[in-house]
Amino acid sequence: MKDEIPNLKDFDQRLRDEAHEEPTLEVPQGEPTSKTQIIAIYGKGGIGKSFTLANLSHMMAEMGKRVLLIGCDPKSDTTSLLFGGKACPTIIETSAKKKLSGEEVAIGDVCFKRGGVFAMELGGPEVGRGCGGRGIIHGFELLEKLGFHDWDFDYVLLDFLGDVVCGGFGLPIARDMAQKVILVGSNDLQSLYVANNVCSAVEYFRKLGGNVGVAGLVINKDDGTGEAQAFAEAVNIPVLAAIPQDDDLRKKSANYQIVGTNESQWGPMFEGLAEAVGVAPPVRPTPLDQDGLLGLFDAKDTGGDYQLVPATDVDMRGKNAKPKESLEVIYDDA
C-alpha cells in the first residue's frame, strides 16, 4: 500500500515552482489500485460538507467499514458535529506546540474516534499569519511521518474547502492523491459556481494525464427548485443523494446530533448515500462556462439577461474630464 500513495514531501517548493511555469505532463500515470478509497469532498464554505461527512462517515462505520475522516479546512469544523461540538486539537497546532517542547507528535495527540469513525483536523494558520494551502501541505507531510501509508482503512474522506483555488487545496486533484471527488452543493448560484470550478480543475488535470474523476453531487438543503439537479445533468455527473431542507435536520445539526445512524429516521437516506459513494465511478465532467451556469437559473433572479455597457474615458475622469484637442485637419470650403 505504501508505494501506491504519492509521496507528499517537498510539495511546498514544487508548488511554488509550478506557479512560475507552464503546466507539464508530469502527473502520475496509471489507475489507482489500492483497496482504500481516498475521496476528496469539495464544496462552498457553509454549504454543509461537515454535516454531510460526519453523518456519512458514521453510517459507513455502522455498515462495518473502517473510515478515516480528515478535515482539510482551516476553520477546523469537519469533526465538530461528530464529536458533539467539541473541537479536537489540530495537527498544525499540536505540531507547533510539540516542536517548542522538543517532543514528537503521536497519533493519539491528533486522531480521535467515535462510533467507529477515526477523525482528525489538519487545521491552519492564524488569521493573517500564514497560507492556508501551505498548512494543508504541511499537515499531509506530518501525516506521512505518522505512518499514513501503512494505515488500513476502507475509506479516507478528505473535507476540502472549495472556494479556495490555490495549489494546497487542489492537492488531491493535481497530484492524484484521491481516486475520486464528491461535490456538495445546493440550489443556489454560488455553491454551484464552486462545484463547477472543481469540475474545471478535474477536467484540466485529466487533460494532463491525471486519473481523478467526479463521483457525483450531493444536494444539501434541497428545496425542490431543481437547479442543482440541472447542473449535475449539464456537467454529466450523477446525483448521489438529495438531503431535504428540513427543520428537523437543521435543529439536529445545530445541536450536534448525529442523524447518519439506523437509530434515526434519516438513517436510510445516509445508508443509500454510503452505498452510492462506495460504488460510484470517477467520471470526467464537462464544466460549464459562466453563461451556461447562469442559464440554469431564471434571469430575473440572477441578472443573467444584463448586457454589458462599456465605460468611456470621460466616465472614468468624471469632473476632471476635459475636452481633448483634435488633430483632425478641417478644410475650409473652397
C-alpha positions, 0 to 999 in steps of 0.5 A: 500500500505504501508505494501506491500513495504519492509521496507528499514531501517537498510539495511546498517548493514544487508548488511554488515552482509550478506557479512560475511555469507552464503546466507539464505532463508530469502527473502520475500515470496509471489507475489507482489500485489500492483497496482504500478509497481516498475521496476528496469532498469539495464544496462552498464554505457553509454549504454543509460538507461537515454535516454531510461527512460526519453523518456519512462517515458514521453510517459507513462505520455502522455498515462495518467499514473502517473510515478515516475522516480528515478535515482539510479546512482551516476553520477546523469544523469537519469533526465538530458535529461528530464529536458533539461540538467539541473541537479536537486539537489540530495537527498544525497546532499540536505540531507547533506546540510539540516542536517548542517542547522538543517532543514528537507528535503521536497519533493519539495527540491528533486522531480521535474516534467515535462510533467507529469513525477515526477523525482528525483536523489538519487545521491552519494558520492564524488569521493573517499569519500564514497560507492556508494551502501551505498548512494543508501541505504541511499537515499531509507531510506530518501525516506521512511521518505518522505512518499514513501509508501503512494505515488500513482503512476502507475509506479516507474522506478528505473535507476540502474547502472549495472556494479556495483555488490555490495549489494546497487545496487542489492537492488531491486533484493535481497530484492524484492523491484521491481516486475520486471527488464528491461535490456538495452543493445546493440550489443556489448560484454560488455553491454551484459556481464552486462545484463547477470550478472543481469540475474545471480543475478535474477536467484540466488535470485529466487533460494532463494525464491525471486519473481523478474523476467526479463521483457525483453531487450531493444536494444539501438543503434541497428545496425542490427548485431543481437547479442543482439537479440541472447542473449535475445533468449539464456537467454529466455527473450523477446525483448521489443523494438529495438531503431535504431542507428540513427543520428537523435536520437543521435543529439536529445539526445545530445541536450536534446530533448525529442523524447518519445512524439506523437509530434515526429516521434519516438513517436510510437516506445516509445508508443509500448515500454510503452505498452510492459513494462506495460504488460510484465511478470517477467520471470526467465532467464537462464544466460549464462556462459562466453563461451556461451556469447562469442559464440554469437559473431564471434571469430575473433572479440572477441578472443573467439577461444584463448586457454589458455597457462599456465605460468611456474615458470621460466616465472614468475622469468624471469632473476632471474630464476635459475636452481633448484637442483634435488633430483632425485637419478641417478644410475650409470650403473652397 
